[in-house]
Amino acid sequence: MSEEFTFDLERVHQANLEILKAVKTICDRHGITYLIDSGTLLGAVRHKGFIPWDDDVDLCFRREEFERFIDVARAELPENMQLVLPDEYRGGAAFYDFVPRVIYLNSRRHAEDDADMAFYEGKLNHLWVDLFILDRLPLTKPSDEQAQAIKEITLELLNTYQIHAKNLENTIYFKDGEEISSFLALIGASSAVIKFEEIRVLREMKNNVNRLVNCETANLNKTINTSVKQIEIIKKLRKTGKFNNMPDNLKEMAILREENPEATLEQLGLMLDKPIGKSSVSNRLKKMEENHK
């Protein structure tokens, strides 16, 4: 059983501060601009120092400033510190999930180098200061081959997360609301997810209301148009004298239609002394129309 290994965060912060001072000295000497970033920036503002549980320092350089820094850092860093660049291992042919950093050689994060540490040649088993690089987007247009490679990689990544994007010439897009929400969540845009879902709910409610209103309007228009036609027929029946020759049940229905032009068939049926259903009302009105013919 391996021995438990612990360290004092106060001593860690002292070591981090020592590395930070060494980096600052080099940058000040050569007029190199840098920024504190991420947890280090948060700690400086909120805690007036380090975040109590943080165990490293985050610095940020513009690309040109970083290139100037690495040109002088190896020669000017103290002997107990070392600049580590990911692309210098295995001829730059392997992928390393860490950014450039300055490590503190008089420290160990783990009691022994395990398989993971061996992969990094023991360089990550130390305290460090991370050096993040800010790159500008290129001003030149990518070649067709580069654009195609970027599209293929992006589509593959999106499909991995069940986001089925479509490829239209030089554009990758997806329209499904669930997939848009999933994408926003995937990139960590939590506030945008909440706002997007609120918009989706409101839009869906408005669409449902509009559908109901449109349906009711269509039904009302149909009822009115049919009613107008029926009333015209009743007027012609009265004018030609055929109205009085109709059966009483048809005359009763015709009078109700004249008095209630906006009523539906169902409503007309309920107005009778002996209520009848919608289909019976429809049959009586059709027979009335046949008398007109």
Secondary structure, 3 states (H helix, E strand, C coil): CCCCCCCCHHHHHHHHHHHHHHHHHHHHHHCCCCEECHHHHHHHHHHCCCCCCCCCEEEEEEHHHHHHHHHHHHHHCCCCEEEECHHHHHHHCCCCCCCCEEEECCCCCCCCCCHHHHHCCCCCCCEEEEEEEECCCCCCCCCHHHHHHHHHHHHHHHHHCCCCCEEECCEEECCCHHHHHHHHHHCCCHHHHHHHHHHHHHHHHHHHHHHHHHHHHHHHHHHHHHHHHHHHHHHHHHHHCCHHHCCHHHHHHHHHHHHCCCCCHHHHHHHCCCCCCHHHHHHHHHHHHHHHC
